[in-house]
Every structure is written in structure tokens, then in C-alpha cells.
Amino acid sequence: MRARGSAAFRWIGCAAWVVASLSFTDPASAYCRATTCDKRVQDCPIDDNGCPRGGAPLTWRSLPIVYRFHAGGSEKLDMDLARDAVRAAFDEWSGVSCNGKKTSLAFVEGKDIRAMKPASKTAKGREPFGIYFRDDEWPHDDDEDESLALTNQTFGMINGYIDYADIEINTKSRSFAVDDEEEGIDLQAVLTHEVGHYIGLTHSPDRDSIMVARYCASGDRCGRGAKAARALSDDDRAAVCALYPPSGIAGVRYQPAESCAASPAGMMPSNVMIGSIASLFAIALLRLRRRAIRA
């Protein structure tokens, strides 16, 4: 699974610097947060787990997070069952318990989207938050025989706020199963991975995690049937509780708008505040990134 993010730089003056924690992950955990650092145009440092350390962590600014089905669906799937599988994937993440209390992470299903997203690797849908099944064309420049699905996001380069997201599913080249008895790639497992990207995670080095880069990379996970293939690992649950604790969205703090001084409570990572901000003026305003699951 790969996700594409289009990072739109927004200059907002000194009124509201985002102050991001330097520690994006719990040292005892392997999960990785996605950040605004784009390794194609910047030097993006990584930690011992291979997680990105540069840039601001991606985050949603409010809950619940919206997702919407494209009304056309797929002619290759039983769409009642497919929709149920997608809903279950979102529910898997929002149902996590954090020390006996439910995570604040919540989703809401919006009205169906009527217009299909254009078949272009740089396109956005006319409306945000869509779930699109690509029966006829897979427009992305990777190997369509490997790609299963793709999560796309746009976000602010300075604050990391996600303001657009969608998920594309490669039904052109891949055969998906939408119930426990069908043969094929388990749609719910694939979408559970993509929802991890949707909420701000990137690929994990933990082979038991749903966020590994390849579908069923762990025999222990997929050798025990579809339900095991769809399940979150302990590390995935730790990620939810870190990013979306019961008290609300975590991961960023804000300096009061009246001041441009550095906050005593924390500092923006130096590569964002100095290197990245200075270099952003010389970089194209829109960037594209994606994270997809592969077979």
C-alpha cells in the first residue's frame, strides 16, 4: 500500500506557528508517523526504526474524520459486502481501547460522491474523502500488478494539517475477497492498512503490524485466516493511543497567536523551522507523495 500526499505550502506569517514534539514515536514502539518531509526533494532523517524524523507530523485538526464512498462502486464486487468491509476497516481503528478508555479517534460516513475521481496520478477528486474502486484504469506510475490500493493526502507543509484525503483501490488488476469464504486478497485487511495512512501513519518495520508495506508480509498474520490478517497489532493500538488518546487529538501544540516568540513548552524541529522553511520558497508549491500496499 502506498499513499500519495500533496503538500501545499501555506505562508501564514508569525501568527500561529505549529510546535511539534521532537519525539514522534514512543521509544518502545515501532510504529511510524507520517511527516511533511518529502525525501524526493529533501534530506529526511530517520530514527533507529526507520521512521521519518524530519518535518511536522501529519495530523487531522478535528474529529470525527470523514470518509465517503464513490457512488459508482465496483462492478467486480458485491458492493453491499464491500461497503461493509470498508466500514469495518475504519471501525477497527476507532474501536481501540487505551488503558480501559476508548480512543478519541472517530469516523463518520458522509454522503456518496457522484463524480469519479479523474484517472491521473496528480488529480484530486472534486470532493474530498472519497473511497474509489478503479475497475477500468490504474493511473499511477508504479507496477499495477503489485499495487493493491493507494492513499492520497494533501496537507500544510508547516503545520502538517491534513485537509484532503482519498483512497483508491486497484480492482482493475487485483481480485479482492469481501467475505471470509471468498478466495482473493482480503479487502478489509487492505483497507485497514489504508486507514492507518488516512489517520497519519506511514509504513511500520514491525512485521506483525497491519502497517507493513506488503500485504501479508508475516506468515503468522495471514496464515491464521482473514480475521487475523485484518487485526491490529499491539503496536498499531499503541499508535492509535499516542495519536488519538481518549482526551482528543495529540501530537501538535500551538503557540499563542499574539506572539512570534518560541514557546517555552517545546520547539519546532530545527530542520523544519530553519532548513525546511528557508528551502520551501525554492520548492514547488505542490508536492505529491503516496503510500500503497503491495502484494
C-alpha positions as CSV (number, residue, x, y, z in Angstrom):
1,M,0.0,0.0,0.0
2,R,1.4,3.4,-0.8
3,A,-0.1,6.8,0.0
4,R,0.4,9.9,-2.0
5,G,0.4,13.2,-0.3
6,S,0.3,16.5,-2.0
7,A,1.9,19.0,0.3
8,A,0.6,22.6,-0.2
9,F,2.9,25.2,1.4
10,R,1.0,27.9,3.1
11,W,2.7,31.0,4.5
12,I,0.7,32.2,7.4
13,G,3.1,34.7,9.0
14,C,4.0,34.5,12.7
15,A,0.5,34.2,14.0
16,A,0.3,30.5,14.5
17,W,3.5,28.5,14.3
18,V,2.9,24.8,15.0
19,V,5.1,23.5,17.7
20,A,5.7,19.8,17.0
21,S,7.1,17.4,19.5
22,L,10.6,16.2,18.6
23,S,9.6,12.7,19.7
24,F,7.2,11.3,17.1
25,T,7.1,7.8,18.4
26,D,7.3,6.1,21.8
27,P,10.8,4.7,22.1
28,A,9.3,1.3,23.0
29,S,7.2,1.3,19.9
30,A,7.9,0.6,16.2
31,Y,5.0,2.5,14.6
32,C,5.9,5.4,12.4
33,R,4.1,8.7,11.9
34,A,4.0,10.3,8.5
35,T,5.6,13.7,8.3
36,T,5.7,16.6,5.9
37,C,9.3,15.8,4.9
38,D,9.5,14.7,1.3
39,K,12.5,12.6,0.7
40,R,12.4,13.2,-3.1
41,V,13.3,16.8,-2.6
42,Q,14.8,17.0,0.9
43,D,17.1,15.2,3.2
44,C,14.7,13.4,5.6
45,P,16.5,11.9,8.6
46,I,15.2,8.7,10.1
47,D,15.4,7.1,13.5
48,D,16.6,3.6,14.5
49,N,13.3,2.1,13.5
50,G,13.5,3.7,10.0
51,C,10.7,6.2,10.9
52,P,10.9,9.7,9.5
53,R,12.2,12.3,11.9
54,G,12.2,15.5,9.8
55,G,9.2,17.7,9.2
56,A,6.0,18.2,11.2
57,P,3.9,15.1,11.9
58,L,0.7,14.8,9.8
59,T,-2.5,15.2,11.8
60,W,-6.1,15.9,11.4
61,R,-7.3,19.1,13.1
62,S,-10.7,17.9,14.2
63,L,-12.8,14.7,14.8
64,P,-14.7,12.8,13.6
65,I,-12.8,12.2,10.3
66,V,-15.0,11.9,7.2
67,Y,-14.9,9.2,4.6
68,R,-17.3,8.8,1.6
69,F,-18.0,6.2,-1.0
70,H,-18.0,6.9,-4.7
71,A,-21.5,6.0,-5.7
72,G,-20.3,4.0,-8.7
73,G,-18.5,1.5,-6.6
74,S,-17.2,-1.6,-8.4
75,E,-18.8,-3.9,-10.9
76,K,-16.5,-6.6,-9.8
77,L,-17.6,-6.8,-6.2
78,D,-20.7,-7.3,-4.2
79,M,-20.9,-3.6,-3.1
80,D,-23.0,-4.2,-0.1
81,L,-20.4,-6.6,1.3
82,A,-17.5,-4.3,0.0
83,R,-19.0,-1.3,1.8
84,D,-19.3,-3.4,5.0
85,A,-15.7,-4.4,4.7
86,V,-14.6,-0.8,4.3
87,R,-16.7,0.3,7.3
88,A,-15.2,-2.5,9.4
89,A,-11.7,-1.3,8.5
90,F,-12.4,2.2,9.9
91,D,-14.2,0.7,12.9
92,E,-11.1,-1.5,13.7
93,W,-9.1,1.7,14.4
94,S,-11.7,3.7,16.2
95,G,-12.6,0.8,18.5
96,V,-9.2,0.7,20.2
97,S,-9.1,0.9,24.0
98,C,-6.4,2.9,25.7
99,N,-5.8,1.8,29.2
100,G,-9.5,1.0,29.6
101,K,-10.8,4.1,27.9
102,K,-11.9,4.4,24.3
103,T,-9.6,6.3,21.9
104,S,-10.9,9.7,20.7
105,L,-10.4,8.6,17.1
106,A,-13.8,8.6,15.4
107,F,-15.1,8.5,11.8
108,V,-18.3,9.5,10.1
109,E,-19.5,8.2,6.8
110,G,-20.6,11.1,4.6
111,K,-22.9,11.2,1.6
112,D,-21.8,9.3,-1.5
113,I,-19.7,11.1,-4.1
114,R,-21.3,11.2,-7.5
115,A,-18.3,12.2,-9.7
116,M,-15.5,9.7,-10.3
117,K,-12.0,10.9,-9.5
118,P,-10.1,11.7,-12.7
119,A,-7.7,8.9,-13.8
120,S,-4.5,10.9,-13.3
121,K,-1.7,10.3,-10.8
122,T,-1.8,14.1,-9.9
123,A,-5.5,14.5,-9.7
124,K,-7.7,15.2,-6.7
125,G,-11.4,14.3,-6.6
126,R,-13.9,17.0,-7.0
127,E,-15.0,16.3,-3.4
128,P,-12.7,15.2,-0.6
129,F,-12.6,12.0,1.5
130,G,-13.6,9.6,-1.3
131,I,-13.2,5.8,-1.5
132,Y,-12.8,4.9,-5.2
133,F,-12.7,1.5,-6.8
134,R,-10.6,1.6,-10.0
135,D,-12.2,-1.1,-12.3
136,D,-11.0,0.3,-15.6
137,E,-7.7,2.1,-15.2
138,W,-4.9,2.3,-12.6
139,P,-3.3,5.7,-13.4
140,H,-0.3,5.5,-11.2
141,D,3.2,5.0,-12.4
142,D,4.1,2.0,-10.2
143,D,3.6,-1.7,-11.1
144,E,-0.1,-2.2,-11.3
145,D,0.4,-5.9,-10.8
146,E,1.8,-5.2,-7.4
147,S,-0.2,-2.2,-6.1
148,L,-3.4,-3.0,-4.2
149,A,-4.5,0.4,-3.0
150,L,-3.3,3.9,-2.6
151,T,-4.0,6.6,-0.1
152,N,-3.6,10.2,-1.2
153,Q,-3.4,13.3,1.1
154,T,-2.8,17.0,0.9
155,F,-1.5,18.8,3.9
156,G,0.1,22.0,5.1
157,M,3.9,21.9,4.8
158,I,4.4,23.9,8.0
159,N,1.6,22.6,10.3
160,G,1.1,19.1,8.9
161,Y,-2.7,19.5,8.9
162,I,-4.4,17.1,6.6
163,D,-7.0,18.9,4.5
164,Y,-7.8,16.3,1.8
165,A,-7.6,12.5,1.7
166,D,-8.9,9.8,-0.5
167,I,-8.3,6.0,-1.1
168,E,-8.1,4.3,-4.4
169,I,-8.4,0.5,-4.7
170,N,-6.9,-1.4,-7.7
171,T,-9.8,-3.5,-8.8
172,K,-8.6,-3.3,-12.4
173,S,-5.7,-5.8,-11.8
174,R,-6.4,-7.4,-8.4
175,S,-9.1,-9.8,-7.2
176,F,-10.4,-8.9,-3.8
177,A,-12.5,-11.1,-1.3
178,V,-15.3,-9.4,0.5
179,D,-16.2,-12.2,2.9
180,D,-14.5,-15.0,4.8
181,E,-15.4,-17.7,2.3
182,E,-14.2,-16.0,-0.9
183,E,-10.8,-16.5,-2.5
184,G,-8.6,-13.5,-3.1
185,I,-7.0,-10.6,-1.3
186,D,-9.0,-9.7,1.7
187,L,-10.4,-6.2,1.1
188,Q,-11.0,-5.5,4.7
189,A,-7.3,-6.2,5.5
190,V,-6.1,-3.9,2.7
191,L,-8.5,-1.1,3.8
192,T,-7.4,-1.5,7.4
193,H,-3.9,-0.7,6.2
194,E,-5.0,2.2,4.2
195,V,-7.0,3.7,7.0
196,G,-3.7,3.7,9.0
197,H,-2.3,6.0,6.4
198,Y,-5.5,8.0,6.4
199,I,-5.1,8.8,10.1
200,G,-1.4,9.8,9.8
201,L,0.7,6.7,9.9
202,T,3.4,5.5,7.5
203,H,4.8,2.1,7.0
204,S,6.0,0.2,10.0
205,P,9.1,-2.0,10.4
206,D,7.1,-4.3,12.8
207,R,6.2,-7.4,10.7
208,D,3.2,-8.1,12.9
209,S,1.8,-4.6,12.2
210,I,-1.0,-4.0,9.8
211,M,1.1,-1.1,8.5
212,V,3.9,-3.2,7.0
213,A,4.5,-2.2,3.3
214,R,3.5,-5.5,1.8
215,Y,0.2,-7.4,2.2
216,C,0.6,-10.4,4.5
217,A,4.3,-9.9,4.9
218,S,4.0,-12.0,8.1
219,G,3.0,-15.7,7.7
220,D,1.9,-15.6,11.3
221,R,-0.6,-13.0,10.5
222,C,-2.1,-14.3,7.2
223,G,-1.6,-18.0,8.0
224,R,-4.4,-17.8,10.5
225,G,-7.1,-16.7,8.2
226,A,-8.8,-13.5,7.1
227,K,-9.8,-12.3,10.6
228,A,-6.2,-12.5,11.8
229,A,-5.0,-10.7,8.6
230,R,-7.3,-7.8,9.4
231,A,-6.4,-7.4,13.0
232,L,-4.4,-4.6,14.5
233,S,-1.2,-5.5,16.4
234,D,-0.2,-4.2,19.8
235,D,2.0,-1.7,18.1
236,D,-0.9,-0.4,15.9
237,R,-3.0,0.0,19.0
238,A,-0.2,1.9,20.7
239,A,-0.1,4.2,17.7
240,V,-3.8,5.0,18.0
241,C,-3.5,5.7,21.7
242,A,-0.5,8.0,21.1
243,L,-2.1,10.0,18.2
244,Y,-5.7,9.9,19.4
245,P,-5.8,9.4,23.2
246,P,-9.2,9.5,25.0
247,S,-8.6,13.2,25.7
248,G,-8.5,14.2,22.0
249,I,-6.1,14.6,19.1
250,A,-2.4,14.6,20.2
251,G,0.9,15.3,18.5
252,V,0.9,19.1,18.0
253,R,0.8,22.1,20.3
254,Y,0.2,25.7,19.3
255,Q,1.9,29.0,20.2
256,P,-0.5,31.8,21.0
257,A,-1.3,33.9,18.0
258,E,-0.3,37.1,19.8
259,S,3.4,36.2,19.9
260,C,6.1,35.2,17.5
261,A,8.5,34.1,20.2
262,A,9.5,30.5,20.7
263,S,7.2,28.6,23.0
264,P,8.8,27.5,26.3
265,A,6.8,24.3,26.2
266,G,8.6,23.0,23.1
267,M,10.3,23.8,19.8
268,M,9.6,23.0,16.2
269,P,12.2,20.6,14.9
270,S,15.2,22.6,13.7
271,N,15.1,21.1,10.2
272,V,11.5,22.4,9.8
273,M,12.0,25.7,11.4
274,I,15.3,26.6,9.7
275,G,16.2,24.3,6.9
276,S,12.8,23.4,5.5
277,I,11.1,26.8,5.9
278,A,14.0,28.5,4.1
279,S,14.1,25.9,1.3
280,L,10.3,25.8,0.8
281,F,10.4,29.1,-1.1
282,A,12.6,27.4,-3.7
283,I,10.4,24.3,-3.9
284,A,7.2,23.9,-6.0
285,L,4.1,24.8,-4.0
286,L,2.5,21.4,-4.6
287,R,4.2,18.1,-3.9
288,L,3.0,14.5,-4.5
289,R,3.6,11.6,-2.2
290,R,1.9,8.2,-1.9
291,R,2.0,5.1,0.3
292,A,0.5,2.0,-1.2
293,I,0.2,-1.7,-0.2
294,R,1.8,-4.2,-2.5
295,A,1.2,-7.9,-3.0
